[in-house]
Amino acid sequence: MKITTVVRSLGLFTLSLAAWTPHAWAQVKKPAVAETVQGHIFKPAQVEATDANVKQLKVPAGFTVTKYAENLGKPRMLAVAPDGTVYVTSREKGTVTMLQDKNKDGKAEVSKVVAQKENMHGITLRNGKAYLITVKEVYTADINKDGTLGTLKEIMKDLPDGGQHNNRTLAFGPDGKLYVSVGSTCNACDETSKESATMLQADADGKNRRIYAKGLRNTIGFGWHPDTKVMYGFDHGIDWLGDEESKEEFNRIEDGGNYGWPYVYENGKANKADEPKNMSWAEYAKMSKNPLLLYKAHAAPLGMVFYTGNQFPKEYSGDAFATMHGSWNRAQASGYNLVRVKFENGQPKQIEEFLTGFLVNGEKAQFGRPCGIAQHPDGSLLFSDDDNGVIYRIAYTGK
């Protein structure tokens, strides 16, 4: 489906300029900007994750992809305990499910719901405790010896409304602080809450919350490089700017940083539908930090993890892996894959596709939308598909 958007003038979507009276034009202090943008809506049809489909998934030589668990509904974010117990959230059901592979054959045989709260999404583990986040609250619970979770205790509340992006995530940094990603409530707009479209920082007990970085539309996947301890994250680009804009941004996230949303995107491009106050787009761009790398527009990055295991070849150590959930706002599908962010000497150099093949039937259908990702203690990677209810395992055998 193709949609030609309306003329955009001074940040307002209008059907035509005829509604602007001479008096209205007289009040304009800056030149009007009018342009037409074409947008598309295309969602590949969902098909089953059959053995034949899974078999044709493509990864680099020596790697294998198998099902770790299935029939999980809509699994979202993942966390793995040191003993190999896997925890997966379901935003739809509000649950945390514990998965265990006791015979270590690469497939979980234990599946048990161990916690439940409405809109449960992000999860991280630290010092024998699980930390979980809904839209507005953060909870913690002790991890019992059998892997189940104790009673949930609220340590943070009154986070901003979710709006368009209610998928909160959280993680602990090398500094022991708790970081919380709060997406924007809209595609592009002036937010009513200063905490929307930000990365927040708080103490481990949820106290002393503050804005760490802003101008981040929706940075669900983030983490710290294992050697440099620098924070990075994948931010979602703005929709309805065309099939090729705006691209997904890989950012170095710094304390006090402004990453441009909603006024500028990519490397300082102006979002003409939203105008910064009391300055030009160019002036705002100078105040904003540019992304280090860009990836295909509308691919929708979700989970991200830095590889620190010993199973993969050495050249993968310190690289980041991210899930691309898949597009809907472009004519030809992008995403529906996993990417690798290659680092050299502690610096990100390029993004390359790592796992592909979920798009089938001439890319008109898909059997998987990658979502959460985590590293298993054995060095394999696990990632979830929240369409067909599967968790996949990527292992390196060298064969």
C-alpha positions as YAML, in Angstrom:
chain: A
units: angstrom
residues:
- id: 1
  name: MET
  ca: [0.00, 0.00, 0.00]
- id: 2
  name: LYS
  ca: [1.39, 3.40, -0.98]
- id: 3
  name: ILE
  ca: [0.45, 6.54, 0.89]
- id: 4
  name: THR
  ca: [1.41, 9.98, -0.31]
- id: 5
  name: THR
  ca: [1.56, 12.16, 2.72]
- id: 6
  name: VAL
  ca: [0.16, 15.63, 2.83]
- id: 7
  name: VAL
  ca: [2.13, 18.81, 2.27]
- id: 8
  name: ARG
  ca: [4.09, 19.59, 5.42]
- id: 9
  name: SER
  ca: [4.41, 23.22, 6.39]
- id: 10
  name: LEU
  ca: [6.06, 24.57, 9.52]
- id: 11
  name: GLY
  ca: [5.62, 21.29, 11.33]
- id: 12
  name: LEU
  ca: [1.89, 20.96, 10.59]
- id: 13
  name: PHE
  ca: [0.37, 18.22, 8.44]
- id: 14
  name: THR
  ca: [-2.12, 19.96, 6.11]
- id: 15
  name: LEU
  ca: [-4.16, 18.81, 3.16]
- id: 16
  name: SER
  ca: [-3.29, 21.95, 1.24]
- id: 17
  name: LEU
  ca: [-1.96, 25.43, 1.77]
- id: 18
  name: ALA
  ca: [-5.32, 26.97, 0.90]
- id: 19
  name: ALA
  ca: [-6.33, 27.07, 4.54]
- id: 20
  name: TRP
  ca: [-3.59, 29.56, 5.31]
- id: 21
  name: THR
  ca: [-5.16, 33.04, 5.29]
- id: 22
  name: PRO
  ca: [-3.19, 36.24, 4.56]
- id: 23
  name: HIS
  ca: [-3.34, 36.99, 8.28]
- id: 24
  name: ALA
  ca: [-1.90, 33.56, 9.10]
- id: 25
  name: TRP
  ca: [0.96, 34.04, 6.67]
- id: 26
  name: ALA
  ca: [1.69, 37.41, 8.24]
- id: 27
  name: GLN
  ca: [2.34, 35.73, 11.56]
- id: 28
  name: VAL
  ca: [4.98, 33.41, 10.12]
- id: 29
  name: LYS
  ca: [8.46, 34.44, 11.25]
- id: 30
  name: LYS
  ca: [10.37, 31.78, 9.34]
- id: 31
  name: PRO
  ca: [10.06, 30.71, 5.71]
- id: 32
  name: ALA
  ca: [7.46, 28.01, 5.15]
- id: 33
  name: VAL
  ca: [8.81, 24.63, 4.14]
- id: 34
  name: ALA
  ca: [6.59, 22.52, 1.91]
- id: 35
  name: GLU
  ca: [7.36, 19.08, 0.60]
- id: 36
  name: THR
  ca: [5.62, 15.86, -0.35]
- id: 37
  name: VAL
  ca: [6.73, 12.50, 0.98]
- id: 38
  name: GLN
  ca: [5.61, 9.09, -0.18]
- id: 39
  name: GLY
  ca: [5.22, 6.32, 2.36]
- id: 40
  name: HIS
  ca: [4.30, 2.65, 2.10]
- id: 41
  name: ILE
  ca: [2.72, 0.08, 4.36]
- id: 42
  name: PHE
  ca: [3.79, -3.50, 3.75]
- id: 43
  name: LYS
  ca: [3.76, -6.30, 6.30]
- id: 44
  name: PRO
  ca: [5.02, -9.67, 5.06]
- id: 45
  name: ALA
  ca: [2.54, -12.48, 5.64]
- id: 46
  name: GLN
  ca: [3.31, -14.73, 8.59]
- id: 47
  name: VAL
  ca: [4.00, -18.41, 7.85]
- id: 48
  name: GLU
  ca: [4.99, -21.25, 10.17]
- id: 49
  name: ALA
  ca: [8.51, -21.87, 11.43]
- id: 50
  name: THR
  ca: [8.65, -25.34, 9.91]
- id: 51
  name: ASP
  ca: [11.78, -27.48, 10.03]
- id: 52
  name: ALA
  ca: [12.26, -26.83, 6.33]
- id: 53
  name: ASN
  ca: [12.10, -23.08, 6.86]
- id: 54
  name: VAL
  ca: [14.48, -23.14, 9.81]
- id: 55
  name: LYS
  ca: [16.93, -25.28, 7.84]
- id: 56
  name: GLN
  ca: [17.33, -22.61, 5.16]
- id: 57
  name: LEU
  ca: [18.34, -19.86, 7.60]
- id: 58
  name: LYS
  ca: [21.73, -18.49, 6.59]
- id: 59
  name: VAL
  ca: [24.64, -17.85, 8.99]
- id: 60
  name: PRO
  ca: [28.41, -17.72, 8.43]
- id: 61
  name: ALA
  ca: [30.25, -20.98, 7.86]
- id: 62
  name: GLY
  ca: [30.67, -23.07, 10.98]
- id: 63
  name: PHE
  ca: [27.54, -21.75, 12.72]
- id: 64
  name: THR
  ca: [24.27, -23.60, 13.27]
- id: 65
  name: VAL
  ca: [20.76, -22.37, 14.09]
- id: 66
  name: THR
  ca: [18.35, -24.61, 16.01]
- id: 67
  name: LYS
  ca: [15.20, -24.24, 18.08]
- id: 68
  name: TYR
  ca: [15.96, -23.90, 21.78]
- id: 69
  name: ALA
  ca: [12.28, -23.63, 22.81]
- id: 70
  name: GLU
  ca: [8.94, -23.15, 21.08]
- id: 71
  name: ASN
  ca: [5.21, -22.73, 21.67]
- id: 72
  name: LEU
  ca: [5.92, -19.69, 23.85]
- id: 73
  name: GLY
  ca: [3.27, -17.34, 22.47]
- id: 74
  name: LYS
  ca: [4.94, -13.98, 21.93]
- id: 75
  name: PRO
  ca: [8.31, -14.11, 23.73]
- id: 76
  name: ARG
  ca: [10.12, -10.80, 23.94]
- id: 77
  name: MET
  ca: [13.24, -10.02, 26.01]
- id: 78
  name: LEU
  ca: [15.76, -12.54, 27.35]
- id: 79
  name: ALA
  ca: [18.15, -12.88, 30.26]
- id: 80
  name: VAL
  ca: [20.34, -15.85, 31.19]
- id: 81
  name: ALA
  ca: [21.59, -16.76, 34.66]
- id: 82
  name: PRO
  ca: [25.15, -18.04, 35.27]
- id: 83
  name: ASP
  ca: [23.81, -21.61, 35.63]
- id: 84
  name: GLY
  ca: [22.20, -21.42, 32.17]
- id: 85
  name: THR
  ca: [18.61, -20.84, 33.29]
- id: 86
  name: VAL
  ca: [16.89, -18.67, 30.69]
- id: 87
  name: TYR
  ca: [14.20, -16.11, 31.48]
- id: 88
  name: VAL
  ca: [11.93, -14.70, 28.79]
- id: 89
  name: THR
  ca: [9.22, -12.06, 29.10]
- id: 90
  name: SER
  ca: [5.91, -11.80, 27.32]
- id: 91
  name: ARG
  ca: [4.47, -8.31, 27.04]
- id: 92
  name: GLU
  ca: [1.16, -9.70, 25.79]
- id: 93
  name: LYS
  ca: [0.64, -12.03, 28.78]
- id: 94
  name: GLY
  ca: [2.70, -10.01, 31.25]
- id: 95
  name: THR
  ca: [4.68, -13.08, 32.22]
- id: 96
  name: VAL
  ca: [8.24, -14.20, 32.89]
- id: 97
  name: THR
  ca: [8.88, -17.80, 31.86]
- id: 98
  name: MET
  ca: [11.82, -19.85, 33.15]
- id: 99
  name: LEU
  ca: [13.43, -22.22, 30.66]
- id: 100
  name: GLN
  ca: [16.00, -24.88, 31.59]
- id: 101
  name: ASP
  ca: [18.05, -27.27, 29.48]
- id: 102
  name: LYS
  ca: [19.02, -29.74, 32.19]
- id: 103
  name: ASN
  ca: [20.45, -32.41, 29.91]
- id: 104
  name: LYS
  ca: [22.47, -29.79, 28.00]
- id: 105
  name: ASP
  ca: [21.37, -30.91, 24.54]
- id: 106
  name: GLY
  ca: [20.74, -27.37, 23.32]
- id: 107
  name: LYS
  ca: [16.98, -27.51, 23.81]
- id: 108
  name: ALA
  ca: [14.98, -26.56, 26.89]
- id: 109
  name: GLU
  ca: [12.78, -29.25, 28.41]
- id: 110
  name: VAL
  ca: [11.60, -27.20, 31.40]
- id: 111
  name: SER
  ca: [9.21, -24.28, 30.89]
- id: 112
  name: LYS
  ca: [7.52, -22.58, 33.83]
- id: 113
  name: VAL
  ca: [5.92, -19.18, 34.44]
- id: 114
  name: VAL
  ca: [7.69, -17.63, 37.44]
- id: 115
  name: ALA
  ca: [6.33, -14.05, 37.58]
- id: 116
  name: GLN
  ca: [3.50, -11.95, 36.20]
- id: 117
  name: LYS
  ca: [2.73, -8.25, 35.92]
- id: 118
  name: GLU
  ca: [0.73, -6.43, 33.26]
- id: 119
  name: ASN
  ca: [2.94, -5.24, 30.34]
- id: 120
  name: MET
  ca: [6.06, -7.00, 31.64]
- id: 121
  name: HIS
  ca: [8.85, -6.44, 29.13]
- id: 122
  name: GLY
  ca: [12.48, -5.70, 30.01]
- id: 123
  name: ILE
  ca: [14.57, -8.01, 32.20]
- id: 124
  name: THR
  ca: [18.11, -8.07, 33.56]
- id: 125
  name: LEU
  ca: [19.88, -10.15, 36.22]
- id: 126
  name: ARG
  ca: [22.43, -9.04, 38.83]
- id: 127
  name: ASN
  ca: [23.82, -10.53, 42.04]
- id: 128
  name: GLY
  ca: [21.19, -13.23, 42.40]
- id: 129
  name: LYS
  ca: [18.27, -10.93, 41.64]
- id: 130
  name: ALA
  ca: [16.04, -10.35, 38.64]
- id: 131
  name: TYR
  ca: [15.06, -6.82, 37.64]
- id: 132
  name: LEU
  ca: [11.90, -6.39, 35.60]
- id: 133
  name: ILE
  ca: [10.17, -3.43, 34.03]
- id: 134
  name: THR
  ca: [6.61, -2.73, 32.90]
- id: 135
  name: VAL
  ca: [5.53, 0.58, 31.36]
- id: 136
  name: LYS
  ca: [5.74, 2.64, 34.54]
- id: 137
  name: GLU
  ca: [7.29, 0.41, 37.21]
- id: 138
  name: VAL
  ca: [10.52, -1.44, 37.93]
- id: 139
  name: TYR
  ca: [10.49, -4.53, 40.14]
- id: 140
  name: THR
  ca: [13.13, -6.80, 41.63]
- id: 141
  name: ALA
  ca: [12.90, -10.37, 42.89]
- id: 142
  name: ASP
  ca: [15.29, -12.87, 44.41]
- id: 143
  name: ILE
  ca: [16.28, -15.81, 42.22]
- id: 144
  name: ASN
  ca: [15.64, -19.01, 44.16]
- id: 145
  name: LYS
  ca: [17.96, -22.04, 44.05]
- id: 146
  name: ASP
  ca: [15.64, -23.85, 41.65]
- id: 147
  name: GLY
  ca: [15.57, -20.83, 39.30]
- id: 148
  name: THR
  ca: [12.10, -19.63, 40.23]
- id: 149
  name: LEU
  ca: [11.60, -16.03, 41.34]
- id: 150
  name: GLY
  ca: [10.58, -14.74, 44.73]
- id: 151
  name: THR
  ca: [8.02, -12.04, 45.42]
- id: 152
  name: LEU
  ca: [8.24, -8.98, 43.19]
- id: 153
  name: LYS
  ca: [9.23, -5.80, 45.02]
- id: 154
  name: GLU
  ca: [8.60, -2.39, 43.42]
- id: 155
  name: ILE
  ca: [11.70, -0.15, 43.40]
- id: 156
  name: MET
  ca: [10.66, 2.47, 40.83]
- id: 157
  name: LYS
  ca: [7.33, 3.90, 39.73]
- id: 158
  name: ASP
  ca: [5.75, 6.81, 37.84]
- id: 159
  name: LEU
  ca: [7.77, 6.40, 34.65]
- id: 160
  name: PRO
  ca: [6.18, 8.31, 31.72]
- id: 161
  name: ASP
  ca: [3.20, 6.97, 29.80]
- id: 162
  name: GLY
  ca: [4.13, 4.51, 27.08]
- id: 163
  name: GLY
  ca: [2.21, 5.85, 24.11]
- id: 164
  name: GLN
  ca: [3.58, 4.52, 20.83]
- id: 165
  name: HIS
  ca: [6.68, 3.04, 22.46]
- id: 166
  name: ASN
  ca: [5.83, 1.26, 25.71]
- id: 167
  name: ASN
  ca: [8.52, -1.42, 25.48]
- id: 168
  name: ARG
  ca: [10.79, -0.48, 28.36]
- id: 169
  name: THR
  ca: [14.18, -2.16, 28.79]
- id: 170
  name: LEU
  ca: [16.80, -1.95, 31.52]
- id: 171
  name: ALA
  ca: [20.37, -3.03, 32.28]
- id: 172
  name: PHE
  ca: [23.15, -2.45, 34.77]
- id: 173
  name: GLY
  ca: [26.25, -0.58, 33.64]
- id: 174
  name: PRO
  ca: [29.87, -1.23, 34.67]
- id: 175
  name: ASP
  ca: [29.38, 1.55, 37.23]
- id: 176
  name: GLY
  ca: [26.72, -0.48, 39.06]
- id: 177
  name: LYS
  ca: [24.00, 1.99, 38.07]
- id: 178
  name: LEU
  ca: [20.65, 0.92, 36.65]
- id: 179
  name: TYR
  ca: [19.87, 2.26, 33.16]
- id: 180
  name: VAL
  ca: [16.33, 2.43, 31.82]
- id: 181
  name: SER
  ca: [15.35, 3.13, 28.23]
- id: 182
  name: VAL
  ca: [12.15, 5.17, 27.88]
- id: 183
  name: GLY
  ca: [10.91, 5.46, 24.30]
- id: 184
  name: SER
  ca: [8.96, 8.33, 22.80]
- id: 185
  name: THR
  ca: [5.17, 8.43, 23.06]
- id: 186
  name: CYS
  ca: [4.88, 9.30, 19.37]
- id: 187
  name: ASN
  ca: [6.55, 9.04, 15.98]
- id: 188
  name: ALA
  ca: [7.89, 12.61, 16.20]
- id: 189
  name: CYS
  ca: [6.55, 15.35, 18.47]
- id: 190
  name: ASP
  ca: [7.27, 17.69, 21.37]
- id: 191
  name: GLU
  ca: [6.96, 15.45, 24.43]
- id: 192
  name: THR
  ca: [5.03, 16.53, 27.52]
- id: 193
  name: SER
  ca: [7.35, 14.57, 29.82]
- id: 194
  name: LYS
  ca: [11.07, 15.35, 29.92]
- id: 195
  name: GLU
  ca: [11.74, 11.67, 30.62]
- id: 196
  name: SER
  ca: [10.20, 10.47, 27.35]
- id: 197
  name: ALA
  ca: [12.65, 9.61, 24.55]
- id: 198
  name: THR
  ca: [15.54, 9.31, 27.00]
- id: 199
  name: MET
  ca: [17.95, 6.98, 28.72]
- id: 200
  name: LEU
  ca: [17.53, 7.21, 32.48]
- id: 201
  name: GLN
  ca: [20.04, 6.37, 35.18]
- id: 202
  name: ALA
  ca: [19.30, 5.38, 38.79]
- id: 203
  name: ASP
  ca: [20.90, 3.66, 41.74]
- id: 204
  name: ALA
  ca: [20.48, -0.10, 41.99]
- id: 205
  name: ASP
  ca: [17.58, 0.40, 44.41]
- id: 206
  name: GLY
  ca: [15.75, 2.67, 41.94]
- id: 207
  name: LYS
  ca: [16.53, 5.91, 43.77]
- id: 208
  name: ASN
  ca: [18.19, 9.09, 42.45]
- id: 209
  name: ARG
  ca: [16.68, 8.74, 38.98]
- id: 210
  name: ARG
  ca: [17.89, 11.23, 36.41]
- id: 211
  name: ILE
  ca: [18.05, 11.77, 32.65]
- id: 212
  name: TYR
  ca: [21.35, 10.37, 31.37]
- id: 213
  name: ALA
  ca: [20.80, 11.11, 27.65]
- id: 214
  name: LYS
  ca: [17.93, 12.50, 25.56]
- id: 215
  name: GLY
  ca: [16.74, 12.74, 21.97]
- id: 216
  name: LEU
  ca: [16.57, 8.94, 21.69]
- id: 217
  name: ARG
  ca: [13.36, 7.93, 19.94]
- id: 218
  name: ASN
  ca: [13.37, 4.29, 21.05]
- id: 219
  name: THR
  ca: [16.64, 2.67, 22.11]
- id: 220
  name: ILE
  ca: [15.45, -0.75, 23.22]
- id: 221
  name: GLY
  ca: [18.78, -2.51, 22.66]
- id: 222
  name: PHE
  ca: [21.83, -1.12, 24.46]
- id: 223
  name: GLY
  ca: [24.93, -2.25, 26.32]
- id: 224
  name: TRP
  ca: [28.57, -1.60, 27.19]
- id: 225
  name: HIS
  ca: [31.63, -2.70, 25.26]
- id: 226
  name: PRO
  ca: [33.41, -5.32, 27.41]
- id: 227
  name: ASP
  ca: [36.85, -3.74, 27.00]
- id: 228
  name: THR
  ca: [36.29, 0.03, 26.79]
- id: 229
  name: LYS
  ca: [33.13, 0.04, 28.99]
- id: 230
  name: VAL
  ca: [31.63, 2.59, 26.56]
- id: 231
  name: MET
  ca: [27.83, 2.54, 26.24]
- id: 232
  name: TYR
  ca: [26.25, 1.95, 22.82]
- id: 233
  name: GLY
  ca: [22.69, 1.52, 21.61]
- id: 234
  name: PHE
  ca: [20.56, 1.10, 18.49]
- id: 235
  name: ASP
  ca: [17.91, 3.84, 18.10]
- id: 236
  name: HIS
  ca: [14.80, 3.54, 15.92]
- id: 237
  name: GLY
  ca: [14.54, 6.04, 13.08]
- id: 238
  name: ILE
  ca: [11.43, 8.15, 12.41]
- id: 239
  name: ASP
  ca: [8.60, 6.67, 10.31]
- id: 240
  name: TRP
  ca: [6.89, 8.36, 7.35]
- id: 241
  name: LEU
  ca: [9.96, 10.06, 5.94]
- id: 242
  name: GLY
  ca: [10.15, 7.68, 2.98]
- id: 243
  name: ASP
  ca: [11.30, 4.13, 2.30]
- id: 244
  name: GLU
  ca: [14.98, 4.95, 2.83]
- id: 245
  name: GLU
  ca: [14.66, 7.45, 5.71]
- id: 246
  name: SER
  ca: [15.24, 7.67, 8.50]
- id: 247
  name: LYS
  ca: [17.84, 4.98, 9.00]
- id: 248
  name: GLU
  ca: [18.39, 3.09, 12.23]
- id: 249
  name: GLU
  ca: [21.16, 4.72, 14.31]
- id: 250
  name: PHE
  ca: [23.99, 3.06, 16.21]
- id: 251
  name: ASN
  ca: [24.99, 5.58, 18.86]
- id: 252
  name: ARG
  ca: [27.67, 6.02, 21.45]
- id: 253
  name: ILE
  ca: [25.48, 7.03, 24.39]
- id: 254
  name: GLU
  ca: [27.16, 9.58, 26.63]
- id: 255
  name: ASP
  ca: [26.13, 11.30, 29.84]
- id: 256
  name: GLY
  ca: [24.35, 14.54, 28.92]
- id: 257
  name: GLY
  ca: [24.19, 13.67, 25.23]
- id: 258
  name: ASN
  ca: [21.39, 14.90, 22.97]
- id: 259
  name: TYR
  ca: [20.77, 12.62, 19.97]
- id: 260
  name: GLY
  ca: [18.53, 14.91, 17.95]
- id: 261
  name: TRP
  ca: [15.05, 13.41, 18.00]
- id: 262
  name: PRO
  ca: [12.55, 14.68, 16.96]
- id: 263
  name: TYR
  ca: [14.09, 17.62, 15.13]
- id: 264
  name: VAL
  ca: [17.11, 16.12, 13.40]
- id: 265
  name: TYR
  ca: [18.02, 12.57, 12.38]
- id: 266
  name: GLU
  ca: [20.88, 10.58, 10.90]
- id: 267
  name: ASN
  ca: [23.82, 12.96, 10.40]
- id: 268
  name: GLY
  ca: [22.00, 16.20, 11.14]
- id: 269
  name: LYS
  ca: [19.18, 15.99, 8.58]
- id: 270
  name: ALA
  ca: [16.19, 18.19, 9.37]
- id: 271
  name: ASN
  ca: [12.82, 16.63, 10.18]
- id: 272
  name: LYS
  ca: [10.75, 19.40, 8.59]
- id: 273
  name: ALA
  ca: [7.55, 18.24, 10.30]
- id: 274
  name: ASP
  ca: [8.91, 19.22, 13.72]
- id: 275
  name: GLU
  ca: [10.67, 22.53, 14.23]
- id: 276
  name: PRO
  ca: [12.93, 23.28, 17.20]
- id: 277
  name: LYS
  ca: [11.98, 26.30, 19.28]
- id: 278
  name: ASN
  ca: [13.96, 29.52, 18.98]
- id: 279
  name: MET
  ca: [16.57, 28.08, 16.64]
- id: 280
  name: SER
  ca: [17.01, 26.57, 13.20]
- id: 281
  name: TRP
  ca: [17.36, 22.88, 12.41]
- id: 282
  name: ALA
  ca: [21.04, 23.49, 11.58]
- id: 283
  name: GLU
  ca: [21.60, 25.10, 14.97]
- id: 284
  name: TYR
  ca: [19.89, 22.20, 16.71]
- id: 285
  name: ALA
  ca: [21.98, 19.72, 14.74]
- id: 286
  name: LYS
  ca: [25.15, 21.32, 16.10]
- id: 287
  name: MET
  ca: [23.88, 20.60, 19.62]
- id: 288
  name: SER
  ca: [23.15, 16.97, 18.78]
- id: 289
  name: LYS
  ca: [25.40, 13.92, 18.56]
- id: 290
  name: ASN
  ca: [25.53, 12.07, 15.25]
- id: 291
  name: PRO
  ca: [25.30, 8.28, 15.09]
- id: 292
  name: LEU
  ca: [28.51, 6.34, 14.53]
- id: 293
  name: LEU
  ca: [26.89, 3.92, 12.08]
- id: 294
  name: LEU
  ca: [23.61, 3.67, 10.17]
- id: 295
  name: TYR
  ca: [21.52, 0.67, 9.13]
- id: 296
  name: LYS
  ca: [18.58, 0.15, 6.76]
- id: 297
  name: ALA
  ca: [15.56, 2.35, 7.46]
- id: 298
  name: HIS
  ca: [12.62, 0.80, 9.32]
- id: 299
  name: ALA
  ca: [14.47, -2.45, 10.13]
- id: 300
  name: ALA
  ca: [13.47, -1.91, 13.80]
- id: 301
  name: PRO
  ca: [16.38, -2.90, 16.08]
- id: 302
  name: LEU
  ca: [15.28, -4.47, 19.36]
- id: 303
  name: GLY
  ca: [17.71, -6.59, 21.36]
- id: 304
  name: MET
  ca: [21.50, -6.10, 21.50]
- id: 305
  name: VAL
  ca: [24.31, -7.95, 23.24]
- id: 306
  name: PHE
  ca: [28.10, -7.77, 23.20]
- id: 307
  name: TYR
  ca: [29.77, -11.12, 22.65]
- id: 308
  name: THR
  ca: [32.12, -12.13, 25.47]
- id: 309
  name: GLY
  ca: [32.02, -15.92, 25.16]
- id: 310
  name: ASN
  ca: [34.66, -18.43, 24.10]
- id: 311
  name: GLN
  ca: [32.62, -20.55, 21.69]
- id: 312
  name: PHE
  ca: [32.68, -18.25, 18.64]
- id: 313
  name: PRO
  ca: [35.93, -17.59, 16.73]
- id: 314
  name: LYS
  ca: [38.17, -14.96, 18.34]
- id: 315
  name: GLU
  ca: [37.34, -12.32, 15.74]
- id: 316
  name: TYR
  ca: [33.81, -12.12, 17.14]
- id: 317
  name: SER
  ca: [34.95, -11.22, 20.65]
- id: 318
  name: GLY
  ca: [33.78, -7.75, 21.64]
- id: 319
  name: ASP
  ca: [31.43, -7.41, 18.67]
- id: 320
  name: ALA
  ca: [27.77, -6.53, 19.18]
- id: 321
  name: PHE
  ca: [24.87, -8.60, 17.86]
- id: 322
  name: ALA
  ca: [21.44, -7.05, 17.37]
- id: 323
  name: THR
  ca: [18.01, -8.30, 16.36]
- id: 324
  name: MET
  ca: [16.12, -6.49, 13.61]
- id: 325
  name: HIS
  ca: [12.40, -7.02, 14.19]
- id: 326
  name: GLY
  ca: [11.40, -6.07, 10.66]
- id: 327
  name: SER
  ca: [9.78, -3.22, 8.77]
- id: 328
  name: TRP
  ca: [6.19, -2.26, 7.99]
- id: 329
  name: ASN
  ca: [6.69, 1.31, 6.71]
- id: 330
  name: ARG
  ca: [8.39, 0.68, 3.36]
- id: 331
  name: ALA
  ca: [7.58, -1.01, 0.05]
- id: 332
  name: GLN
  ca: [10.25, -3.72, 0.34]
- id: 333
  name: ALA
  ca: [10.86, -5.38, 3.67]
- id: 334
  name: SER
  ca: [13.97, -4.63, 5.72]
- id: 335
  name: GLY
  ca: [15.11, -6.31, 8.90]
- id: 336
  name: TYR
  ca: [13.78, -9.74, 9.91]
- id: 337
  name: ASN
  ca: [17.40, -10.67, 10.61]
- id: 338
  name: LEU
  ca: [20.34, -10.43, 12.99]
- id: 339
  name: VAL
  ca: [23.27, -8.09, 12.41]
- id: 340
  name: ARG
  ca: [26.82, -7.97, 13.70]
- id: 341
  name: VAL
  ca: [28.48, -4.67, 14.62]
- id: 342
  name: LYS
  ca: [32.17, -5.24, 14.02]
- id: 343
  name: PHE
  ca: [34.58, -3.51, 16.37]
- id: 344
  name: GLU
  ca: [38.28, -2.88, 15.79]
- id: 345
  name: ASN
  ca: [40.51, -1.69, 18.61]
- id: 346
  name: GLY
  ca: [37.43, -1.00, 20.69]
- id: 347
  name: GLN
  ca: [35.72, 1.12, 18.01]
- id: 348
  name: PRO
  ca: [32.66, 0.22, 15.90]
- id: 349
  name: LYS
  ca: [33.59, 0.01, 12.21]
- id: 350
  name: GLN
  ca: [30.71, -1.52, 10.26]
- id: 351
  name: ILE
  ca: [27.38, -3.31, 10.45]
- id: 352
  name: GLU
  ca: [26.98, -6.54, 8.52]
- id: 353
  name: GLU
  ca: [24.21, -9.10, 8.27]
- id: 354
  name: PHE
  ca: [24.83, -12.17, 10.41]
- id: 355
  name: LEU
  ca: [21.64, -14.25, 10.18]
- id: 356
  name: THR
  ca: [19.17, -14.00, 7.32]
- id: 357
  name: GLY
  ca: [16.44, -16.13, 5.78]
- id: 358
  name: PHE
  ca: [13.32, -15.35, 7.78]
- id: 359
  name: LEU
  ca: [11.92, -13.62, 4.70]
- id: 360
  name: VAL
  ca: [10.57, -16.19, 2.25]
- id: 361
  name: ASN
  ca: [8.31, -16.42, -0.81]
- id: 362
  name: GLY
  ca: [10.09, -13.63, -2.63]
- id: 363
  name: GLU
  ca: [10.25, -11.61, 0.61]
- id: 364
  name: LYS
  ca: [6.46, -11.45, 0.68]
- id: 365
  name: ALA
  ca: [6.25, -13.63, 3.79]
- id: 366
  name: GLN
  ca: [8.19, -14.23, 7.01]
- id: 367
  name: PHE
  ca: [8.41, -16.95, 9.63]
- id: 368
  name: GLY
  ca: [10.25, -15.01, 12.32]
- id: 369
  name: ARG
  ca: [10.56, -11.53, 13.81]
- id: 370
  name: PRO
  ca: [13.74, -11.46, 15.94]
- id: 371
  name: CYS
  ca: [13.27, -9.71, 19.25]
- id: 372
  name: GLY
  ca: [15.29, -10.33, 22.44]
- id: 373
  name: ILE
  ca: [18.86, -11.65, 22.44]
- id: 374
  name: ALA
  ca: [21.22, -12.94, 25.13]
- id: 375
  name: GLN
  ca: [24.44, -14.87, 25.50]
- id: 376
  name: HIS
  ca: [24.33, -18.30, 27.13]
- id: 377
  name: PRO
  ca: [27.15, -19.32, 29.52]
- id: 378
  name: ASP
  ca: [28.22, -22.00, 27.01]
- id: 379
  name: GLY
  ca: [29.02, -19.22, 24.51]
- id: 380
  name: SER
  ca: [26.02, -19.67, 22.23]
- id: 381
  name: LEU
  ca: [23.54, -16.90, 21.47]
- id: 382
  name: LEU
  ca: [19.80, -17.17, 22.08]
- id: 383
  name: PHE
  ca: [17.20, -14.93, 20.45]
- id: 384
  name: SER
  ca: [13.43, -14.84, 20.50]
- id: 385
  name: ASP
  ca: [10.82, -14.61, 17.75]
- id: 386
  name: ASP
  ca: [7.66, -12.95, 19.04]
- id: 387
  name: ASP
  ca: [5.50, -13.98, 16.07]
- id: 388
  name: ASN
  ca: [5.84, -17.77, 16.03]
- id: 389
  name: GLY
  ca: [6.79, -18.18, 19.68]
- id: 390
  name: VAL
  ca: [10.25, -19.66, 19.15]
- id: 391
  name: ILE
  ca: [13.59, -19.10, 20.87]
- id: 392
  name: TYR
  ca: [16.52, -19.95, 18.61]
- id: 393
  name: ARG
  ca: [20.07, -21.00, 19.51]
- id: 394
  name: ILE
  ca: [23.08, -19.97, 17.44]
- id: 395
  name: ALA
  ca: [26.12, -22.13, 18.08]
- id: 396
  name: TYR
  ca: [29.54, -22.48, 16.51]
- id: 397
  name: THR
  ca: [30.65, -26.03, 15.70]
- id: 398
  name: GLY
  ca: [33.27, -25.26, 13.08]
- id: 399
  name: LYS
  ca: [31.78, -27.87, 10.79]
...
